[in-house]
Amino acid sequence: MTKSTLPVRPDIFLSAQDHDTLSRLVGDMPGEGVAGMLQEELERAVICEPGELPKGAVPLNRWLHYIDGRASDPRRIQIVLPADADIDAGKVSVLSHVGAGLIGLVEGHTISWSDPSGAERSLTPVMIEDAEILPA
């Protein structure tokens, strides 16, 4: 699915800090694959100052539960920077298809997204956990 044939996507919201972090991450990468998909999301994101991020928007480093259109049970993950990714611990890179698809999305909103095989799937965050994970 190309950019021009993608269905209308729901708004996404990022803190200015997350937007800056992610922009630096993908800034020097080729604009293709997941990095290109994330670059497109960053370009359309609503950037929020501290305290203005809508409740339920998916940020970096917070645990969330989401539903994948291919599975009925919610999954629990934390979207992190690539260096912190550990799939066995539920820490999913923002440069993965799931991470790039969910970042900034608001609870209850669904996005149609391509998986690594190119097949379309839907991703819906259903709960963002309140406790923020602090760096070690």
N, C-alpha and C positions, 0 to 999 in steps of 0.2 A: 504494500500500500504506500503510495507516494504522498508527499505533503499535500498536494492538490486534491487527492481523493480521500483524505482523512475526514471522518465525520466531525461535526462541531464538537470541540472539547470543552469540558467545564472549566471555569476560571480556576487558576491556582494562585496561591498566596504564599509568599516567602518573606521571612524577616530580611531586612537589609543585610544583616550579617551572613545568613545562609546564602543569600543571592551572591554576595561578594565572594564567599568561600567557593561556591560552585562555579562561578564565572572564572575564577583563577584556575580551578581544577581543569576545566575544559578549554580554557583560552588558547593553549598551545597545541591542542589535539586536532587531528583532521576532523572536519565536519561531517563525518559519516558514521554509520553504526550507532551504537548506544550514545556515544559522545555527541554525535550530531542530533540525535533525538533530544538529549538533555539540553543542548544549546538552543533548540527550538522552544523548549519549555521555558527556559530562562528568559528568552526574548518576549514571551507573552505573559510572564508572571506579573502579578500585582505585587509590588515591593512595599512592605509595611515597616514602619518604624516601631521601636519597642512599645509594647502595650497595644498596638493596633492590629496585630495578627488575629484573624478570626478564630474563635474557639473551634477546635476540631480540625484545623489545618495541619497537615503532616509536615513536621520540621525534621531536620537532621537530629540524630542521637536521641530520639524518643521512641519508646516501645509503642507499637500499634498492632491492632488486629485488623486483618483485611480479608475480603472474600475474593477469590480468583474465580472467574466465570466457569472454570473447568472443574471446580471442586465446591462442595456444599459447605464444608466446615471452615470456619475462620482460621487463619494462620496468624501466629504472633511473630513479629520481626522487629528489628531496629534498623533503620536506614542510616548507614555510616559512610564515611569516606573510604576509598578503596584500601588504604593501609590498615584500617581497623576491621575489615570484613572477615567474618568467620561463620560460614554457613551452618556449621554444626552447632554453634551457639546462637543462631538466629540473627546474626548481624549481617545484613545484606548490603552490598555496595550500592551506592547511588549510581554507579556506572553499570549496574545490572539492568536488565529489562524491567524487572519488578520495581527496583529502587527508583529508576528514572521515571517510571509511570506513576508511582504513588507520591513522590515528593511534591509538596505544596497543595495536593488535593484535599478537599474538605470532607470530613466524615459524611457518609451517605451519598456522596457524588461518585459516579462511575465514569471511568475513562476507557475507551477502546484503545488497545495497545497491541503492538506486534510482539510476539515472543521470538526467541532466537531462531526458530525455524521459519519465521515470517508469517505464521498463522496469527489471526487476530484473536485477542482474548480481552476480557473485561476485568478491571481491577476496581474494587470498591473498599475504601477504608471504612471500618465500622466502629472503631473505638481507638482513641489516642489515650494512652495511659498518662496520668497526671504527673507521676514522679519523673523528673528529668534526670537522666544519667549524667553524672558529673565525671569529667576526665580523672583518671587515676593520678 
